[in-house]
Amino acid sequence: MNKNFPRRDFIKNASTLIAGGLLLPSETLKASNIFGSTKKRFAIVGTGDRGSGMWGKDIVKTYGDSIEFVGMCDKNSGRVNAAKKIMGVTCPTFTNFEKMMLEAKPEVLIVTTVDATHSEFIIRGMELGADIITEKPMTTDEVKCQSILDAEKRTGKKVTVAFNYRYSPQRAKMYEMLRAGAIGKITSVDFHWYLDVHHGADYFRRWHRLRENSGSLWVHKATHHFDLLNWWIDSDPEEVFAYGALEHYGKANSFRGENCRTCVHKDSCKFHFDITKNQRYVDLYVNNESFDGYLRDGCVFKEDINIFDKMNASIKYKNGVQVSYSLITYAPYEGYRIAFNGTEGRLEAWIQEKNPTTNVDYDEFIYTKNFGKPEFIKVTKTEGGHGGGDNLMKEMLFKTGKQDDLKQKAGTRDGALSCLIGIAARNSCDSGKPIRIKDLTTIEPQIQKVYATPS
């Protein structure tokens, strides 16, 4: 890892603890009632903004009657203690992952660390008796991906991948119409995602800017979109050919600094970010820089940036569907355009997020039958991040008895195939050649999607 992420003792061998008798039998790990509580025992590793917020404070607030946090871990001792205050919990905090797992004995481990480390915590968490909920992407390369698949099979534990975009009402409505045959057989898809100069730039000032941390935005960000495609199309990807370039951020600029707070160009730089205006970021990051040197307000023009800021891919699916996909990170607005072409019609949408000129409580898309007139379909918005998907996903994961009628709950096969498209695209950019999905892991692409979801 880079200098901002010294790993050292974060994950240590458990032999000493085992020798000391702290490792309980597997039967004991499964019996949560021995702790005198009927609540399900949760732990979290990675306590940054996402971990302490959506997977921390929000869960405690909404599902605290059935879920109990028994451990929190982060390599940054200052940040994990700040996150504990944000979440409002009393559980122990750790900087050693093995120690947390052996002492806290969680039934479920939530993984929200740097993407490239997901596989280590997922695999070791399962080996130590926990089911896993992991943020997307599940991992960042094909070797780590295969290791997770093997570990799940070996341990008998289950991994759930948090694909919140599946749950937003508009995207769910599209899924229902496509599955009902509204446009006949899907033949091709045009999918173009636009990150604006605020959100898009943020990936280049954080740890995501380094491929070795994030796998590039082909993996970290586009995994969201590739999972939607796999789910909507109801088939597995077969081959990917892609282009990518870094031409707006990084070395492309004539000036740069270390971070925004100390930069001599902050009065003239359009990308200046004043982190001190966000008290949550100050508490989590600024106040804890001395522990690991991580700068949340890093310069978007640093010369070490090695991810792409514009990307295009052609994706061929096993059932014959062809996809044209693009991602840009410096658009003037945030949103996406998508169109499904079929033998009997077309389904299309243009969603502009965070649009101050639009104050409506619905998302809209257009359905047109061949030889027919366009029909405008309105879908009521719901509260919460990612188009309302965050809250609806947590209901599915944490409320008992929820039926998964739309196959929204994602397991390791879904997690693998989504990140494998991004991995294949990245490899294609590097090699100039098309990449076959079946050459990356033992997963054999199927004409119709295989749903092997977690329990």
C-alpha positions in Angstrom: 0.0 0.0 0.0 1.0 3.6 -0.3 2.5 5.8 2.4 -1.0 6.9 3.5 -2.0 3.4 4.4 0.7 1.6 6.4 -0.7 -1.8 7.2 1.9 -3.2 9.6 0.1 -4.7 12.6 -3.5 -4.2 11.4 -3.9 -7.9 10.6 -1.8 -10.1 12.8 -1.5 -13.9 13.0 -3.9 -15.3 15.5 -1.6 -18.1 16.8 -0.7 -16.3 20.0 -4.4 -15.7 20.8 -5.3 -19.2 19.9 -2.6 -20.5 22.2 -4.0 -18.4 25.0 -7.3 -20.1 24.7 -9.3 -17.2 23.3 -10.5 -19.0 20.2 -13.8 -20.6 21.0 -15.2 -23.7 19.3 -17.4 -23.0 16.2 -20.5 -24.2 18.0 -19.9 -21.5 20.6 -19.4 -18.8 18.0 -22.8 -19.6 16.6 -24.7 -19.4 19.9 -25.3 -15.7 20.4 -27.5 -16.3 23.4 -24.5 -17.3 25.5 -23.8 -13.5 25.8 -27.1 -12.9 27.4 -28.6 -11.0 24.4 -31.0 -11.9 21.7 -29.7 -9.2 19.4 -27.6 -10.2 16.5 -23.9 -9.5 17.1 -22.3 -7.2 14.5 -18.8 -5.8 14.0 -17.4 -3.4 11.5 -13.9 -3.0 10.0 -13.2 0.4 8.3 -14.8 3.3 10.2 -14.5 6.2 7.7 -17.4 8.3 6.5 -19.3 5.4 4.9 -18.6 2.9 7.6 -19.6 5.1 10.5 -22.5 6.7 8.7 -24.7 4.4 6.6 -23.3 1.2 8.1 -23.0 2.6 11.6 -25.1 5.4 12.9 -28.0 4.8 10.6 -28.2 1.1 11.6 -27.9 1.8 15.3 -30.8 4.4 15.0 -33.1 2.2 12.8 -32.3 -1.4 13.8 -30.9 -1.0 17.3 -33.7 -3.2 18.7 -32.4 -6.2 16.8 -28.7 -5.5 16.1 -25.9 -4.9 18.5 -22.4 -3.6 17.6 -19.9 -5.6 19.6 -16.7 -4.4 18.0 -15.3 -1.6 15.7 -11.9 -1.8 14.0 -9.7 0.6 12.1 -6.0 0.9 11.6 -6.3 4.5 12.7 -7.0 4.6 16.4 -8.2 8.2 16.4 -10.7 7.6 13.6 -12.2 4.5 15.2 -12.8 6.4 18.4 -14.3 9.3 16.6 -16.6 6.9 14.7 -17.6 5.3 18.0 -18.9 8.7 19.2 -20.6 9.4 15.9 -22.4 6.0 16.1 -23.3 6.4 19.7 -22.3 2.9 20.8 -20.4 1.6 23.8 -18.6 -1.4 22.2 -14.8 -1.9 22.3 -12.7 -0.4 19.6 -9.7 -2.2 18.0 -6.8 -1.5 15.7 -6.0 -5.2 15.4 -8.5 -7.1 13.3 -7.7 -10.6 14.6 -8.0 -9.4 18.2 -11.5 -7.9 17.5 -12.8 -11.0 15.8 -11.5 -13.3 18.6 -12.7 -11.2 21.5 -15.9 -9.7 20.1 -17.0 -12.9 18.3 -19.5 -11.2 15.9 -22.0 -13.2 13.9 -21.9 -10.6 11.1 -18.9 -8.6 10.0 -19.4 -5.4 7.9 -16.4 -4.6 5.6 -16.0 -1.0 4.6 -12.2 -0.6 4.3 -10.1 0.5 1.3 -11.3 -1.6 -1.6 -8.0 -3.5 -2.1 -8.1 -4.9 1.4 -11.7 -6.2 1.2 -10.7 -9.7 0.4 -8.4 -10.1 3.4 -11.2 -9.1 5.9 -13.9 -11.0 4.0 -11.9 -14.2 3.9 -10.5 -14.0 7.5 -13.9 -12.9 8.8 -15.5 -16.0 7.4 -12.7 -18.2 8.7 -13.3 -16.8 12.2 -17.1 -17.7 12.0 -18.8 -14.6 10.7 -21.1 -14.0 7.7 -20.1 -10.9 5.8 -21.7 -7.8 4.4 -19.2 -5.9 2.2 -19.3 -2.6 0.4 -18.9 -2.7 -3.3 -16.7 -3.5 -5.1 -16.3 -7.0 -3.5 -12.6 -6.8 -4.4 -10.2 -5.3 -7.0 -8.5 -8.0 -9.0 -9.3 -11.5 -10.4 -6.9 -13.4 -8.0 -8.6 -11.8 -4.9 -12.0 -12.5 -6.4 -11.2 -16.2 -6.8 -9.9 -16.3 -3.2 -13.2 -15.0 -1.9 -15.2 -17.5 -3.9 -13.0 -20.4 -2.7 -13.2 -19.2 1.0 -17.0 -18.9 1.0 -17.3 -22.5 -0.3 -14.6 -23.7 2.1 -16.1 -22.1 5.3 -19.8 -22.4 4.6 -20.3 -18.8 5.6 -22.1 -16.2 3.3 -21.1 -12.9 1.7 -23.7 -10.2 0.9 -22.5 -7.5 -1.5 -24.1 -4.1 -0.9 -25.5 -3.1 -4.3 -27.8 -0.3 -3.2 -28.5 0.9 -6.7 -30.7 -2.2 -7.3 -33.1 -1.0 -4.7 -34.0 2.5 -6.0 -37.7 2.5 -7.1 -37.0 3.8 -10.7 -34.4 1.1 -11.4 -36.6 -1.6 -9.8 -39.5 -0.5 -12.0 -37.2 -0.8 -15.1 -36.3 -4.3 -14.0 -39.9 -5.3 -13.6 -40.8 -4.0 -17.1 -37.8 -5.6 -18.7 -38.6 -9.0 -17.1 -42.2 -8.7 -18.2 -41.1 -8.4 -21.8 -42.2 -4.8 -22.3 -39.7 -4.2 -25.1 -39.4 -7.9 -26.2 -36.0 -9.4 -26.3 -33.3 -7.0 -25.2 -30.7 -6.6 -28.0 -28.5 -3.7 -26.9 -28.0 -1.1 -24.2 -26.5 2.4 -24.2 -25.4 3.4 -20.7 -23.5 6.7 -20.0 -22.7 7.9 -16.5 -21.7 11.5 -15.7 -19.9 12.5 -12.5 -19.8 16.2 -12.0 -16.8 18.4 -11.2 -17.6 18.1 -7.5 -18.3 14.5 -6.9 -16.1 13.3 -9.7 -13.1 15.3 -8.5 -13.5 13.9 -5.0 -12.2 10.5 -6.1 -9.0 12.1 -7.2 -8.3 13.8 -3.8 -8.8 10.6 -1.8 -7.2 7.1 -1.6 -9.2 6.2 -4.7 -6.7 8.1 -6.9 -4.3 5.1 -6.7 -5.1 2.0 -8.7 -3.5 -0.2 -6.1 -6.1 1.0 -3.5 -9.3 1.2 -5.6 -8.7 -0.9 -8.7 -9.4 2.3 -10.6 -12.8 3.8 -11.2 -13.5 0.9 -13.6 -13.8 -1.2 -10.4 -14.6 1.2 -7.5 -17.3 3.3 -9.2 -18.4 1.4 -12.4 -19.0 -1.8 -10.4 -22.3 -0.1 -9.3 -23.3 0.3 -13.0 -22.1 -3.1 -14.2 -24.1 -4.8 -11.5 -27.2 -3.0 -12.7 -26.5 -4.1 -16.2 -26.1 -7.7 -15.2 -29.3 -7.6 -13.1 -31.3 -5.8 -15.8 -30.1 -7.9 -18.7 -30.5 -11.1 -16.7 -27.4 -12.7 -18.3 -23.7 -12.9 -17.6 -21.0 -10.8 -19.3 -18.8 -12.7 -21.7 -16.2 -10.3 -23.2 -15.0 -6.7 -22.6 -13.0 -4.2 -24.7 -12.2 -0.8 -23.3 -10.4 2.5 -23.5 -9.4 4.8 -20.7 -7.3 7.9 -20.2 -6.2 10.4 -17.5 -6.3 13.8 -19.1 -8.1 16.2 -16.7 -6.7 15.5 -13.3 -3.3 14.4 -12.1 -0.3 15.6 -14.2 -2.6 17.3 -16.7 -2.7 20.5 -14.7 0.0 23.2 -14.6 0.1 23.5 -10.8 -0.5 21.4 -7.8 -0.1 21.1 -4.0 -0.1 18.5 -1.3 -3.6 19.2 0.0 -6.1 22.0 -0.2 -5.6 23.5 3.3 -1.9 24.1 2.7 -2.0 24.9 -1.0 -0.7 28.3 -2.2 -3.1 28.1 -5.2 -6.3 27.7 -3.1 -7.5 31.2 -4.0 -7.4 30.5 -7.8 -8.0 26.8 -8.0 -11.5 25.9 -9.0 -11.2 22.5 -7.3 -10.3 23.9 -3.9 -12.1 22.0 -1.2 -12.4 23.5 2.3 -12.7 20.4 4.4 -13.0 22.5 7.6 -16.6 23.4 6.6 -17.6 19.8 7.2 -17.4 19.0 10.9 -17.9 15.3 10.4 -14.8 15.2 8.1 -12.8 17.2 10.6 -13.7 14.7 13.4 -13.0 11.6 11.3 -10.1 12.7 9.2 -8.4 16.1 9.9 -8.1 15.4 13.7 -6.6 12.0 13.1 -4.0 12.7 10.4 -1.2 12.2 12.8 -2.0 8.5 13.1 -1.5 7.5 9.5 -0.9 10.7 7.4 -4.1 10.3 5.4 -5.2 13.6 3.8 -8.9 13.6 3.0 -8.5 16.9 1.1 -5.6 15.8 -1.1 -4.8 17.7 -4.3 -6.7 16.4 -7.4 -3.6 17.2 -9.5 -1.1 15.1 -7.6 1.4 13.4 -10.0 1.0 10.0 -8.4 -2.6 9.7 -9.6 -2.8 6.6 -11.8 -6.5 6.0 -12.4 -8.4 7.0 -15.5 -10.8 10.0 -15.6 -12.6 9.1 -18.8 -13.6 5.6 -19.8 -15.5 3.7 -22.6 -16.2 0.0 -22.9 -18.0 -2.4 -25.1 -19.5 -5.4 -23.3 -20.8 -8.5 -24.9 -23.2 -10.7 -22.9 -23.6 -14.4 -23.1 -27.2 -14.0 -24.4 -26.1 -11.7 -27.2 -26.9 -8.3 -25.7 -24.3 -5.7 -26.6 -23.6 -2.7 -24.3 -22.0 0.6 -24.9 -20.8 2.1 -21.6 -19.0 5.3 -20.7 -18.0 7.1 -17.5 -16.8 10.7 -17.3 -15.5 12.4 -14.1 -15.6 16.1 -14.9 -19.1 16.8 -16.3 -21.0 20.0 -15.5 -23.9 18.0 -13.9 -24.4 14.6 -12.2 -26.5 11.8 -13.6 -26.9 9.2 -16.3 -28.6 8.3 -19.5 -29.6 4.8 -20.4 -31.6 3.2 -23.2 -32.6 -0.4 -23.6 -33.3 -1.4 -27.2 -35.5 -4.5 -27.8 -37.2 -6.4 -30.6 -40.5 -4.7 -29.7 -39.6 -1.3 -28.3 -37.3 0.9 -26.3 -37.0 1.9 -22.6 -34.9 5.0 -21.9 -34.2 7.5 -19.1 -32.2 10.6 -18.5 -31.6 11.2 -14.8 -30.0 14.4 -13.6 -29.2 14.2 -9.9 -28.9 17.1 -7.5 -30.6 19.4 -10.1 -31.6 22.7 -8.3 -33.9 23.7 -11.1 -36.0 20.6 -10.8 -38.2 20.2 -7.7 -40.3 17.1 -8.4 -41.0 14.1 -6.3 -40.6 11.5 -9.1 -38.2 10.1 -11.5 -39.3 9.6 -15.1 -38.5 7.4 -18.0 -39.8 6.8 -21.5 -41.4 3.6 -22.8 -42.0 3.4 -26.6 -43.4 0.4 -28.4 -42.4 -0.1 -32.0 -44.9 1.7 -34.2 -46.3 3.3 -31.0 -46.1 6.7 -29.2 -43.9 7.4 -26.2 -45.3 6.8 -22.8 -43.9 8.8 -19.9 -43.7 6.7 -16.8 -43.3 8.4 -13.4 -41.9 6.6 -10.4 -42.2 8.3 -6.9 -38.9 9.0 -5.3 -38.1 7.7 -1.8 -35.9 9.2 0.9 -32.3 8.2 1.3 -29.0 8.0 -0.6 -28.6 6.5 -4.0 -32.1 7.2 -5.2 -33.6 5.8 -2.0 -31.7 2.6 -2.5 -29.7 2.8 0.7 -32.7 2.6 3.0 -34.5 0.0 1.0 -31.5 -2.2 0.9 -31.0 -2.0 4.7 -34.7 -3.0 5.1 -34.0 -6.1 3.0 -30.9 -7.0 4.9 -32.0 -6.2 8.5 -35.8 -6.8 8.6 -36.9 -10.3 9.0 -39.5 -11.8 6.5 -38.6 -9.4 3.7 -39.3 -11.2 0.3 -36.7 -10.7 -2.4 -39.2 -10.8 -5.3 -37.0 -8.7 -7.6 -33.8 -10.6 -6.8 -32.1 -7.5 -5.4 -30.1 -9.3 -2.7 -26.6 -9.9 -4.1 -24.1 -12.6 -3.2 -20.5 -13.5 -4.2 -21.4 -14.5 -7.8 -23.0 -11.1 -8.4 -20.2 -9.3 -6.6 -17.6 -11.2 -8.7 -19.2 -10.6 -12.1 -19.8 -6.9 -11.5 -16.2 -6.3 -10.5 -14.9 -8.7 -13.2 -16.3 -6.4 -15.9 -14.3 -3.5 -14.4 -11.2 -5.7 -14.0 -11.5 -6.9 -17.6 -12.0 -3.3 -18.8 -8.9 -2.2 -16.9 -6.9 -5.1 -18.2 -8.1 -4.3 -21.7 -7.0 -0.7 -21.4 -3.6 -1.9 -20.4 -3.2 -4.6 -23.1 -5.2 -3.1 -25.9 -7.0 -6.5 -26.3 -10.5 -7.8 -25.5 -10.7 -9.7 -22.3 -12.9 -12.8 -21.8 -14.6 -13.1 -18.4 -14.2 -16.8 -18.2 -10.4 -16.4 -18.4 -10.3 -14.5 -15.1 -11.9 -16.9 -12.5 -13.6 -20.3 -12.4 -17.0 -18.6 -13.0 -18.4 -19.8 -16.4 -20.7 -17.1 -17.9 -24.3 -18.3 -18.3 -26.9 -17.2 -20.9 -29.4 -16.7 -18.1 -28.2 -15.1 -14.9 -27.6 -17.5 -12.0 -29.0 -16.1 -8.7 -27.0 -17.6 -5.8 -27.9 -15.1 -3.2 -27.0 -15.2 0.5 -29.5 -16.5 3.0 
